[in-house]
Amino acid sequence: MAPEQPVFYYDLGDPEGYLIGERVMSEMAVVPEWEPVLGRALGLSPAPGEPDGLRERIAEQALQPLRWPATWPPDTELAMLAATFAKHIGRAVAFSLAAFRQAFAGGRDLTEEGTVLVAAAACEMHPTALMKGISLRSVTTGLATANRRAREAGVDALPAIAVGADLYSGPGCLEAATEALATQAGRR
């Protein structure tokens, strides 16, 4: 029996989410579902500007150097609606990675429509389709449902990864979730 698919909860305005997002697909034995959530709707706020060690961890991962967005903290509602629309059309990972990179490698502001459109273009999403898509009731409902799902899972910090009924959050969530999957696989 295959292990249950993990769920990766993230907000595009979260630098820790960026670091986990860059690794989660290659390091987990089971490809996770990417679940965009609005941290603000969960009562969470992004880490303060440039938390200790972030630049070093980015360098360790061989990512482009950190360029902090000028507007902090960002209001990511537009970007998270776009990520939800991207998920509906099968492009959640591509769009989310492009948006994370715009924010934290490019220093671009996710509150600006242009930044969201650049991220969408990077994964071949048409700008008109994206702008129409984020205004769809199914997309706004989808984001609200994801937020509710995250609350019900016990998400109290982002990023977070659910493995079955277990939830791991914060900077070490990927390592803990990977270990939990390995433990589950060993029991099968």
Secondary structure, 3 states (H helix, E strand, C coil): CCCCCCEEEECCCCHHHHHHHHHHHHHCCCCCEEEECCHHHHCCCCCCCCCCCHHHHHHHCCCCCCCCCCCCCCCCHHHHHHHHHHHHCCCHHHHHHHHHHHHHCCCCCCCCHHHHHHHHHHCCCCHHHHHHHHCCHHHHHHHHHHHHHHHHHCCCCCCEEEECCEEEECCCHHHHHHHHHHHHHHHC
